[in-house]
Amino acid sequence: MAKSRYMTFAPHNPNSGISTAAGLHLCAGIENLEVLEHMSRDVPWGDEIIKHDFEVTDGTIEVPDKPGLGVEFDAEAAKQYPGEPKDSHSLFDEAGALKRP
């Protein structure tokens, strides 16, 4: 849609290395790419759970060419860092039902 309007495309990625790898593959096929936003070091333990070869050189990251997305997820290491619930102003309650006004 952006290309048909002569606009550039800049996907926002505030997530992990897996999302960065997926974003890199997506961006490699887009002619009107502006930039891929990513979190290079969002948490100190990120490299423990995602094995990758991402390196920013002159503002670019090479698209991984290993199988799949090109990263390796370590599920056992990830278990050491469980997520913490936070109030994100969700439309859903704790049981998963849609909140009604």
PDB file as gemmi writes it, atoms N, CA and C in Angstrom:
CRYST1    1.000    1.000    1.000  90.00  90.00  90.00 P 1                      
ATOM      1  N   MET A   1       0.823  -1.194   0.000  1.00  0.00           N  
ATOM      2  CA  MET A   1       0.000   0.000   0.000  1.00  0.00           C  
ATOM      3  C   MET A   1       0.865   1.255   0.000  1.00  0.00           C  
ATOM      4  N   ALA A   2       1.930   1.230   0.783  1.00  0.00           N  
ATOM      5  CA  ALA A   2       2.788   2.409   0.841  1.00  0.00           C  
ATOM      6  C   ALA A   2       3.447   2.669  -0.508  1.00  0.00           C  
ATOM      7  N   LYS A   3       3.910   1.604  -1.157  1.00  0.00           N  
ATOM      8  CA  LYS A   3       4.584   1.764  -2.447  1.00  0.00           C  
ATOM      9  C   LYS A   3       3.652   2.384  -3.478  1.00  0.00           C  
ATOM     10  N   SER A   4       2.379   1.993  -3.468  1.00  0.00           N  
ATOM     11  CA  SER A   4       1.438   2.533  -4.449  1.00  0.00           C  
ATOM     12  C   SER A   4       1.189   4.025  -4.237  1.00  0.00           C  
ATOM     13  N   ARG A   5       1.543   4.525  -3.075  1.00  0.00           N  
ATOM     14  CA  ARG A   5       1.383   5.957  -2.764  1.00  0.00           C  
ATOM     15  C   ARG A   5       2.738   6.670  -2.734  1.00  0.00           C  
ATOM     16  N   TYR A   6       3.784   5.995  -3.226  1.00  0.00           N  
ATOM     17  CA  TYR A   6       5.141   6.556  -3.278  1.00  0.00           C  
ATOM     18  C   TYR A   6       5.663   6.924  -1.890  1.00  0.00           C  
ATOM     19  N   MET A   7       5.314   6.069  -0.915  1.00  0.00           N  
ATOM     20  CA  MET A   7       5.758   6.275   0.461  1.00  0.00           C  
ATOM     21  C   MET A   7       6.803   5.225   0.814  1.00  0.00           C  
ATOM     22  N   THR A   8       7.672   5.560   1.743  1.00  0.00           N  
ATOM     23  CA  THR A   8       8.621   4.574   2.236  1.00  0.00           C  
ATOM     24  C   THR A   8       7.976   3.782   3.368  1.00  0.00           C  
ATOM     25  N   PHE A   9       8.615   2.670   3.707  1.00  0.00           N  
ATOM     26  CA  PHE A   9       8.098   1.745   4.709  1.00  0.00           C  
ATOM     27  C   PHE A   9       9.148   1.600   5.802  1.00  0.00           C  
ATOM     28  N   ALA A  10       8.742   1.755   7.069  1.00  0.00           N  
ATOM     29  CA  ALA A  10       9.676   1.658   8.199  1.00  0.00           C  
ATOM     30  C   ALA A  10       9.048   0.820   9.300  1.00  0.00           C  
ATOM     31  N   PRO A  11       9.199  -0.519   9.229  1.00  0.00           N  
ATOM     32  CA  PRO A  11       8.599  -1.354  10.264  1.00  0.00           C  
ATOM     33  C   PRO A  11       9.227  -1.108  11.630  1.00  0.00           C  
ATOM     34  N   HIS A  12       8.385  -1.094  12.642  1.00  0.00           N  
ATOM     35  CA  HIS A  12       8.824  -0.877  14.020  1.00  0.00           C  
ATOM     36  C   HIS A  12       8.922  -2.236  14.703  1.00  0.00           C  
ATOM     37  N   ASN A  13      10.043  -2.532  15.328  1.00  0.00           N  
ATOM     38  CA  ASN A  13      10.254  -3.812  15.977  1.00  0.00           C  
ATOM     39  C   ASN A  13      10.802  -3.604  17.380  1.00  0.00           C  
ATOM     40  N   PRO A  14       9.923  -3.570  18.394  1.00  0.00           N  
ATOM     41  CA  PRO A  14      10.397  -3.408  19.763  1.00  0.00           C  
ATOM     42  C   PRO A  14      10.616  -4.743  20.469  1.00  0.00           C  
ATOM     43  N   ASN A  15      10.796  -5.823  19.687  1.00  0.00           N  
ATOM     44  CA  ASN A  15      10.834  -7.160  20.267  1.00  0.00           C  
ATOM     45  C   ASN A  15      12.217  -7.796  20.193  1.00  0.00           C  
ATOM     46  N   SER A  16      12.247  -9.102  20.309  1.00  0.00           N  
ATOM     47  CA  SER A  16      13.490  -9.859  20.435  1.00  0.00           C  
ATOM     48  C   SER A  16      14.219 -10.076  19.116  1.00  0.00           C  
ATOM     49  N   GLY A  17      15.331 -10.812  19.216  1.00  0.00           N  
ATOM     50  CA  GLY A  17      16.122 -11.152  18.038  1.00  0.00           C  
ATOM     51  C   GLY A  17      15.368 -11.969  17.007  1.00  0.00           C  
ATOM     52  N   ILE A  18      14.398 -12.755  17.450  1.00  0.00           N  
ATOM     53  CA  ILE A  18      13.588 -13.517  16.496  1.00  0.00           C  
ATOM     54  C   ILE A  18      12.805 -12.549  15.613  1.00  0.00           C  
ATOM     55  N   SER A  19      12.212 -11.545  16.220  1.00  0.00           N  
ATOM     56  CA  SER A  19      11.472 -10.547  15.446  1.00  0.00           C  
ATOM     57  C   SER A  19      12.398  -9.734  14.555  1.00  0.00           C  
ATOM     58  N   THR A  20      13.599  -9.471  15.025  1.00  0.00           N  
ATOM     59  CA  THR A  20      14.569  -8.750  14.199  1.00  0.00           C  
ATOM     60  C   THR A  20      14.910  -9.570  12.968  1.00  0.00           C  
ATOM     61  N   ALA A  21      15.143 -10.881  13.155  1.00  0.00           N  
ATOM     62  CA  ALA A  21      15.452 -11.754  12.023  1.00  0.00           C  
ATOM     63  C   ALA A  21      14.287 -11.778  11.027  1.00  0.00           C  
ATOM     64  N   ALA A  22      13.064 -11.896  11.529  1.00  0.00           N  
ATOM     65  CA  ALA A  22      11.894 -11.894  10.649  1.00  0.00           C  
ATOM     66  C   ALA A  22      11.787 -10.561   9.912  1.00  0.00           C  
ATOM     67  N   GLY A  23      12.045  -9.464  10.630  1.00  0.00           N  
ATOM     68  CA  GLY A  23      12.001  -8.136  10.007  1.00  0.00           C  
ATOM     69  C   GLY A  23      13.052  -7.973   8.924  1.00  0.00           C  
ATOM     70  N   LEU A  24      14.235  -8.515   9.156  1.00  0.00           N  
ATOM     71  CA  LEU A  24      15.295  -8.435   8.143  1.00  0.00           C  
ATOM     72  C   LEU A  24      14.881  -9.153   6.863  1.00  0.00           C  
ATOM     73  N   HIS A  25      14.286 -10.325   7.011  1.00  0.00           N  
ATOM     74  CA  HIS A  25      13.834 -11.074   5.836  1.00  0.00           C  
ATOM     75  C   HIS A  25      12.724 -10.322   5.110  1.00  0.00           C  
ATOM     76  N   LEU A  26      11.801  -9.748   5.863  1.00  0.00           N  
ATOM     77  CA  LEU A  26      10.728  -8.952   5.261  1.00  0.00           C  
ATOM     78  C   LEU A  26      11.312  -7.762   4.503  1.00  0.00           C  
ATOM     79  N   CYS A  27      12.193  -7.036   5.155  1.00  0.00           N  
ATOM     80  CA  CYS A  27      12.762  -5.822   4.567  1.00  0.00           C  
ATOM     81  C   CYS A  27      13.605  -6.103   3.329  1.00  0.00           C  
ATOM     82  N   ALA A  28      14.195  -7.292   3.267  1.00  0.00           N  
ATOM     83  CA  ALA A  28      15.024  -7.637   2.101  1.00  0.00           C  
ATOM     84  C   ALA A  28      14.201  -7.679   0.821  1.00  0.00           C  
ATOM     85  N   GLY A  29      12.900  -7.867   0.934  1.00  0.00           N  
ATOM     86  CA  GLY A  29      12.060  -7.951  -0.252  1.00  0.00           C  
ATOM     87  C   GLY A  29      11.229  -6.712  -0.522  1.00  0.00           C  
ATOM     88  N   ILE A  30      11.527  -5.617   0.156  1.00  0.00           N  
ATOM     89  CA  ILE A  30      10.731  -4.396   0.004  1.00  0.00           C  
ATOM     90  C   ILE A  30      11.550  -3.326  -0.710  1.00  0.00           C  
ATOM     91  N   GLU A  31      11.021  -2.841  -1.820  1.00  0.00           N  
ATOM     92  CA  GLU A  31      11.737  -1.834  -2.608  1.00  0.00           C  
ATOM     93  C   GLU A  31      11.741  -0.454  -1.966  1.00  0.00           C  
ATOM     94  N   ASN A  32      10.701  -0.143  -1.208  1.00  0.00           N  
ATOM     95  CA  ASN A  32      10.556   1.200  -0.654  1.00  0.00           C  
ATOM     96  C   ASN A  32      10.884   1.247   0.840  1.00  0.00           C  
ATOM     97  N   LEU A  33      11.827   0.403   1.265  1.00  0.00           N  
ATOM     98  CA  LEU A  33      12.218   0.355   2.666  1.00  0.00           C  
ATOM     99  C   LEU A  33      12.934   1.650   3.071  1.00  0.00           C  
ATOM    100  N   GLU A  34      12.541   2.185   4.199  1.00  0.00           N  
ATOM    101  CA  GLU A  34      13.228   3.349   4.773  1.00  0.00           C  
ATOM    102  C   GLU A  34      14.240   2.871   5.811  1.00  0.00           C  
ATOM    103  N   VAL A  35      13.741   2.127   6.802  1.00  0.00           N  
ATOM    104  CA  VAL A  35      14.593   1.658   7.894  1.00  0.00           C  
ATOM    105  C   VAL A  35      13.839   0.578   8.660  1.00  0.00           C  
ATOM    106  N   LEU A  36      14.580  -0.349   9.252  1.00  0.00           N  
ATOM    107  CA  LEU A  36      13.995  -1.318  10.186  1.00  0.00           C  
ATOM    108  C   LEU A  36      14.387  -0.879  11.582  1.00  0.00           C  
ATOM    109  N   GLU A  37      13.407  -0.484  12.363  1.00  0.00           N  
ATOM    110  CA  GLU A  37      13.692  -0.136  13.746  1.00  0.00           C  
ATOM    111  C   GLU A  37      13.845  -1.438  14.529  1.00  0.00           C  
ATOM    112  N   HIS A  38      14.825  -1.501  15.400  1.00  0.00           N  
ATOM    113  CA  HIS A  38      15.031  -2.715  16.190  1.00  0.00           C  
ATOM    114  C   HIS A  38      15.692  -2.370  17.509  1.00  0.00           C  
ATOM    115  N   MET A  39      15.579  -3.295  18.436  1.00  0.00           N  
ATOM    116  CA  MET A  39      16.203  -3.143  19.745  1.00  0.00           C  
ATOM    117  C   MET A  39      17.483  -3.965  19.735  1.00  0.00           C  
ATOM    118  N   SER A  40      18.610  -3.326  19.569  1.00  0.00           N  
ATOM    119  CA  SER A  40      19.855  -4.084  19.469  1.00  0.00           C  
ATOM    120  C   SER A  40      20.262  -4.690  20.805  1.00  0.00           C  
ATOM    121  N   ARG A  41      19.986  -4.030  21.867  1.00  0.00           N  
ATOM    122  CA  ARG A  41      20.338  -4.553  23.198  1.00  0.00           C  
ATOM    123  C   ARG A  41      19.241  -4.159  24.184  1.00  0.00           C  
ATOM    124  N   ASP A  42      18.066  -4.760  24.023  1.00  0.00           N  
ATOM    125  CA  ASP A  42      16.945  -4.384  24.879  1.00  0.00           C  
ATOM    126  C   ASP A  42      17.052  -4.949  26.295  1.00  0.00           C  
ATOM    127  N   VAL A  43      17.628  -6.151  26.439  1.00  0.00           N  
ATOM    128  CA  VAL A  43      17.840  -6.752  27.755  1.00  0.00           C  
ATOM    129  C   VAL A  43      19.251  -7.352  27.779  1.00  0.00           C  
ATOM    130  N   PRO A  44      19.901  -7.366  28.922  1.00  0.00           N  
ATOM    131  CA  PRO A  44      21.280  -7.861  28.969  1.00  0.00           C  
ATOM    132  C   PRO A  44      21.407  -9.353  28.661  1.00  0.00           C  
ATOM    133  N   TRP A  45      20.338 -10.114  28.823  1.00  0.00           N  
ATOM    134  CA  TRP A  45      20.395 -11.562  28.611  1.00  0.00           C  
ATOM    135  C   TRP A  45      19.877 -11.982  27.231  1.00  0.00           C  
ATOM    136  N   GLY A  46      19.609 -11.059  26.360  1.00  0.00           N  
ATOM    137  CA  GLY A  46      19.054 -11.374  25.045  1.00  0.00           C  
ATOM    138  C   GLY A  46      19.904 -12.342  24.237  1.00  0.00           C  
ATOM    139  N   ASP A  47      21.211 -12.182  24.293  1.00  0.00           N  
ATOM    140  CA  ASP A  47      22.096 -13.065  23.528  1.00  0.00           C  
ATOM    141  C   ASP A  47      22.186 -14.464  24.117  1.00  0.00           C  
ATOM    142  N   GLU A  48      21.690 -14.644  25.341  1.00  0.00           N  
ATOM    143  CA  GLU A  48      21.675 -15.984  25.932  1.00  0.00           C  
ATOM    144  C   GLU A  48      20.562 -16.837  25.338  1.00  0.00           C  
ATOM    145  N   ILE A  49      19.458 -16.213  24.947  1.00  0.00           N  
ATOM    146  CA  ILE A  49      18.336 -17.003  24.458  1.00  0.00           C  
ATOM    147  C   ILE A  49      18.233 -17.028  22.931  1.00  0.00           C  
ATOM    148  N   ILE A  50      18.856 -16.077  22.266  1.00  0.00           N  
ATOM    149  CA  ILE A  50      18.852 -16.040  20.807  1.00  0.00           C  
ATOM    150  C   ILE A  50      20.298 -16.011  20.323  1.00  0.00           C  
ATOM    151  N   LYS A  51      20.695 -17.051  19.615  1.00  0.00           N  
ATOM    152  CA  LYS A  51      22.028 -17.090  19.021  1.00  0.00           C  
ATOM    153  C   LYS A  51      21.909 -16.541  17.603  1.00  0.00           C  
ATOM    154  N   HIS A  52      22.698 -15.513  17.310  1.00  0.00           N  
ATOM    155  CA  HIS A  52      22.609 -14.859  16.004  1.00  0.00           C  
ATOM    156  C   HIS A  52      23.948 -14.235  15.639  1.00  0.00           C  
ATOM    157  N   ASP A  53      24.021 -13.778  14.408  1.00  0.00           N  
ATOM    158  CA  ASP A  53      25.240 -13.113  13.921  1.00  0.00           C  
ATOM    159  C   ASP A  53      24.954 -11.663  13.536  1.00  0.00           C  
ATOM    160  N   PHE A  54      23.928 -11.049  14.132  1.00  0.00           N  
ATOM    161  CA  PHE A  54      23.587  -9.673  13.773  1.00  0.00           C  
ATOM    162  C   PHE A  54      24.731  -8.740  14.132  1.00  0.00           C  
ATOM    163  N   GLU A  55      25.109  -7.932  13.194  1.00  0.00           N  
ATOM    164  CA  GLU A  55      26.120  -6.911  13.442  1.00  0.00           C  
ATOM    165  C   GLU A  55      25.759  -5.701  12.590  1.00  0.00           C  
ATOM    166  N   VAL A  56      25.600  -4.576  13.239  1.00  0.00           N  
ATOM    167  CA  VAL A  56      25.289  -3.352  12.510  1.00  0.00           C  
ATOM    168  C   VAL A  56      26.601  -2.774  11.997  1.00  0.00           C  
ATOM    169  N   THR A  57      26.712  -2.654  10.675  1.00  0.00           N  
ATOM    170  CA  THR A  57      27.899  -2.100  10.038  1.00  0.00           C  
ATOM    171  C   THR A  57      27.454  -1.008   9.071  1.00  0.00           C  
ATOM    172  N   ASP A  58      27.885   0.206   9.316  1.00  0.00           N  
ATOM    173  CA  ASP A  58      27.488   1.349   8.482  1.00  0.00           C  
ATOM    174  C   ASP A  58      25.977   1.440   8.332  1.00  0.00           C  
ATOM    175  N   GLY A  59      25.256   1.154   9.413  1.00  0.00           N  
ATOM    176  CA  GLY A  59      23.807   1.289   9.419  1.00  0.00           C  
ATOM    177  C   GLY A  59      23.050   0.141   8.776  1.00  0.00           C  
ATOM    178  N   THR A  60      23.731  -0.955   8.480  1.00  0.00           N  
ATOM    179  CA  THR A  60      23.046  -2.089   7.866  1.00  0.00           C  
ATOM    180  C   THR A  60      23.312  -3.371   8.671  1.00  0.00           C  
ATOM    181  N   ILE A  61      22.384  -4.319   8.531  1.00  0.00           N  
ATOM    182  CA  ILE A  61      22.540  -5.652   9.102  1.00  0.00           C  
ATOM    183  C   ILE A  61      22.326  -6.633   7.961  1.00  0.00           C  
ATOM    184  N   GLU A  62      23.240  -7.581   7.816  1.00  0.00           N  
ATOM    185  CA  GLU A  62      23.072  -8.578   6.768  1.00  0.00           C  
ATOM    186  C   GLU A  62      21.946  -9.524   7.109  1.00  0.00           C  
ATOM    187  N   VAL A  63      21.187  -9.917   6.100  1.00  0.00           N  
ATOM    188  CA  VAL A  63      20.094 -10.864   6.291  1.00  0.00           C  
ATOM    189  C   VAL A  63      20.708 -12.243   6.563  1.00  0.00           C  
ATOM    190  N   PRO A  64      20.293 -12.905   7.640  1.00  0.00           N  
ATOM    191  CA  PRO A  64      20.842 -14.223   7.936  1.00  0.00           C  
ATOM    192  C   PRO A  64      20.551 -15.210   6.803  1.00  0.00           C  
ATOM    193  N   ASP A  65      21.511 -16.088   6.524  1.00  0.00           N  
ATOM    194  CA  ASP A  65      21.298 -17.068   5.459  1.00  0.00           C  
ATOM    195  C   ASP A  65      21.282 -18.497   5.987  1.00  0.00           C  
ATOM    196  N   LYS A  66      21.211 -18.646   7.309  1.00  0.00           N  
ATOM    197  CA  LYS A  66      21.086 -19.971   7.904  1.00  0.00           C  
ATOM    198  C   LYS A  66      19.632 -20.435   7.753  1.00  0.00           C  
ATOM    199  N   PRO A  67      19.347 -21.716   7.970  1.00  0.00           N  
ATOM    200  CA  PRO A  67      17.973 -22.216   7.819  1.00  0.00           C  
ATOM    201  C   PRO A  67      16.965 -21.446   8.664  1.00  0.00           C  
ATOM    202  N   GLY A  68      15.732 -21.414   8.198  1.00  0.00           N  
ATOM    203  CA  GLY A  68      14.667 -20.701   8.908  1.00  0.00           C  
ATOM    204  C   GLY A  68      14.916 -19.208   8.872  1.00  0.00           C  
ATOM    205  N   LEU A  69      14.768 -18.576  10.011  1.00  0.00           N  
ATOM    206  CA  LEU A  69      15.012 -17.137  10.105  1.00  0.00           C  
ATOM    207  C   LEU A  69      16.488 -16.809  10.279  1.00  0.00           C  
ATOM    208  N   GLY A  70      17.304 -17.837  10.489  1.00  0.00           N  
ATOM    209  CA  GLY A  70      18.747 -17.615  10.618  1.00  0.00           C  
ATOM    210  C   GLY A  70      19.211 -17.369  12.035  1.00  0.00           C  
ATOM    211  N   VAL A  71      18.332 -17.619  13.012  1.00  0.00           N  
ATOM    212  CA  VAL A  71      18.705 -17.493  14.420  1.00  0.00           C  
ATOM    213  C   VAL A  71      18.362 -18.800  15.126  1.00  0.00           C  
ATOM    214  N   GLU A  72      18.969 -19.011  16.284  1.00  0.00           N  
ATOM    215  CA  GLU A  72      18.714 -20.224  17.055  1.00  0.00           C  
ATOM    216  C   GLU A  72      18.156 -19.821  18.415  1.00  0.00           C  
ATOM    217  N   PHE A  73      16.985 -20.342  18.743  1.00  0.00           N  
ATOM    218  CA  PHE A  73      16.307 -20.048  20.005  1.00  0.00           C  
ATOM    219  C   PHE A  73      16.667 -21.113  21.035  1.00  0.00           C  
ATOM    220  N   ASP A  74      17.126 -20.694  22.218  1.00  0.00           N  
ATOM    221  CA  ASP A  74      17.468 -21.613  23.294  1.00  0.00           C  
ATOM    222  C   ASP A  74      16.339 -21.580  24.324  1.00  0.00           C  
ATOM    223  N   ALA A  75      15.430 -22.543  24.219  1.00  0.00           N  
ATOM    224  CA  ALA A  75      14.251 -22.577  25.082  1.00  0.00           C  
ATOM    225  C   ALA A  75      14.620 -22.739  26.553  1.00  0.00           C  
ATOM    226  N   GLU A  76      15.639 -23.523  26.838  1.00  0.00           N  
ATOM    227  CA  GLU A  76      16.056 -23.723  28.240  1.00  0.00           C  
ATOM    228  C   GLU A  76      16.572 -22.424  28.847  1.00  0.00           C  
ATOM    229  N   ALA A  77      17.354 -21.675  28.102  1.00  0.00           N  
ATOM    230  CA  ALA A  77      17.843 -20.388  28.606  1.00  0.00           C  
ATOM    231  C   ALA A  77      16.686 -19.409  28.798  1.00  0.00           C  
ATOM    232  N   ALA A  78      15.701 -19.460  27.904  1.00  0.00           N  
ATOM    233  CA  ALA A  78      14.557 -18.543  27.996  1.00  0.00           C  
ATOM    234  C   ALA A  78      13.739 -18.792  29.259  1.00  0.00           C  
ATOM    235  N   LYS A  79      13.708 -20.036  29.730  1.00  0.00           N  
ATOM    236  CA  LYS A  79      12.949 -20.357  30.950  1.00  0.00           C  
ATOM    237  C   LYS A  79      13.499 -19.629  32.168  1.00  0.00           C  
ATOM    238  N   GLN A  80      14.745 -19.205  32.108  1.00  0.00           N  
ATOM    239  CA  GLN A  80      15.357 -18.485  33.229  1.00  0.00           C  
ATOM    240  C   GLN A  80      14.852 -17.046  33.330  1.00  0.00           C  
ATOM    241  N   TYR A  81      14.182 -16.565  32.290  1.00  0.00           N  
ATOM    242  CA  TYR A  81      13.729 -15.173  32.250  1.00  0.00           C  
ATOM    243  C   TYR A  81      12.245 -15.105  31.882  1.00  0.00           C  
ATOM    244  N   PRO A  82      11.381 -15.581  32.764  1.00  0.00           N  
ATOM    245  CA  PRO A  82       9.952 -15.534  32.440  1.00  0.00           C  
ATOM    246  C   PRO A  82       9.454 -14.096  32.381  1.00  0.00           C  
ATOM    247  N   GLY A  83       8.479 -13.877  31.559  1.00  0.00           N  
ATOM    248  CA  GLY A  83       7.908 -12.534  31.446  1.00  0.00           C  
ATOM    249  C   GLY A  83       7.176 -12.128  32.708  1.00  0.00           C  
ATOM    250  N   GLU A  84       7.018 -10.850  32.885  1.00  0.00           N  
ATOM    251  CA  GLU A  84       6.294 -10.324  34.035  1.00  0.00           C  
ATOM    252  C   GLU A  84       5.037  -9.629  33.535  1.00  0.00           C  
ATOM    253  N   PRO A  85       3.894  -9.957  34.143  1.00  0.00           N  
ATOM    254  CA  PRO A  85       2.665  -9.287  33.704  1.00  0.00           C  
ATOM    255  C   PRO A  85       2.736  -7.791  34.004  1.00  0.00           C  
ATOM    256  N   LYS A  86       2.179  -7.014  33.118  1.00  0.00           N  
ATOM    257  CA  LYS A  86       2.113  -5.578  33.363  1.00  0.00           C  
ATOM    258  C   LYS A  86       0.803  -5.056  32.791  1.00  0.00           C  
ATOM    259  N   ASP A  87       0.327  -3.989  33.357  1.00  0.00           N  
ATOM    260  CA  ASP A  87      -0.917  -3.396  32.892  1.00  0.00           C  
ATOM    261  C   ASP A  87      -0.645  -2.679  31.577  1.00  0.00           C  
ATOM    262  N   SER A  88      -1.135  -3.248  30.509  1.00  0.00           N  
ATOM    263  CA  SER A  88      -0.902  -2.639  29.200  1.00  0.00           C  
ATOM    264  C   SER A  88      -2.186  -2.042  28.637  1.00  0.00           C  
ATOM    265  N   HIS A  89      -3.137  -1.774  29.527  1.00  0.00           N  
ATOM    266  CA  HIS A  89      -4.414  -1.205  29.111  1.00  0.00           C  
ATOM    267  C   HIS A  89      -5.065  -2.088  28.051  1.00  0.00           C  
ATOM    268  N   SER A  90      -5.028  -3.386  28.314  1.00  0.00           N  
ATOM    269  CA  SER A  90      -5.564  -4.368  27.389  1.00  0.00           C  
ATOM    270  C   SER A  90      -7.078  -4.225  27.252  1.00  0.00           C  
ATOM    271  N   LEU A  91      -7.576  -4.653  26.117  1.00  0.00           N  
ATOM    272  CA  LEU A  91      -9.016  -4.705  25.892  1.00  0.00           C  
ATOM    273  C   LEU A  91      -9.622  -5.954  26.516  1.00  0.00           C  
ATOM    274  N   PHE A  92      -8.755  -6.829  27.053  1.00  0.00           N  
ATOM    275  CA  PHE A  92      -9.215  -8.100  27.591  1.00  0.00           C  
ATOM    276  C   PHE A  92      -8.922  -8.201  29.074  1.00  0.00           C  
ATOM    277  N   ASP A  93      -9.797  -8.890  29.808  1.00  0.00           N  
ATOM    278  CA  ASP A  93      -9.569  -9.094  31.245  1.00  0.00           C  
ATOM    279  C   ASP A  93      -8.659 -10.308  31.454  1.00  0.00           C  
ATOM    280  N   GLU A  94      -8.415 -10.646  32.740  1.00  0.00           N  
ATOM    281  CA  GLU A  94      -7.493 -11.729  33.085  1.00  0.00           C  
ATOM    282  C   GLU A  94      -7.931 -13.075  32.512  1.00  0.00           C  
ATOM    283  N   ALA A  95      -9.245 -13.284  32.350  1.00  0.00           N  
ATOM    284  CA  ALA A  95      -9.757 -14.539  31.815  1.00  0.00           C  
ATOM    285  C   ALA A  95      -9.742 -14.569  30.290  1.00  0.00           C  
ATOM    286  N   GLY A  96      -9.372 -13.462  29.683  1.00  0.00           N  
ATOM    287  CA  GLY A  96      -9.311 -13.401  28.219  1.00  0.00           C  
ATOM    288  C   GLY A  96     -10.578 -12.876  27.566  1.00  0.00           C  
ATOM    289  N   ALA A  97     -11.550 -12.483  28.381  1.00  0.00           N  
ATOM    290  CA  ALA A  97     -12.808 -11.960  27.838  1.00  0.00           C  
ATOM    291  C   ALA A  97     -12.665 -10.476  27.506  1.00  0.00           C  
ATOM    292  N   LEU A  98     -13.365 -10.046  26.483  1.00  0.00           N  
ATOM    293  CA  LEU A  98     -13.352  -8.642  26.093  1.00  0.00           C  
ATOM    294  C   LEU A  98     -13.979  -7.790  27.179  1.00  0.00           C  
ATOM    295  N   LYS A  99     -13.260  -6.752  27.598  1.00  0.00           N  
ATOM    296  CA  LYS A  99     -13.802  -5.832  28.610  1.00  0.00           C  
ATOM    297  C   LYS A  99     -14.918  -5.000  27.973  1.00  0.00           C  
ATOM    298  N   ARG A 100     -15.966  -4.811  28.707  1.00  0.00           N  
ATOM    299  CA  ARG A 100     -17.079  -3.989  28.231  1.00  0.00           C  
ATOM    300  C   ARG A 100     -17.123  -2.687  29.009  1.00  0.00           C  
ATOM    301  N   PRO A 101     -17.437  -1.588  28.332  1.00  0.00           N  
ATOM    302  CA  PRO A 101     -17.514  -0.302  29.056  1.00  0.00           C  
ATOM    303  C   PRO A 101     -18.658  -0.253  30.040  1.00  0.00           C  
TER     304      PRO A 101                                                      
END                                                                             
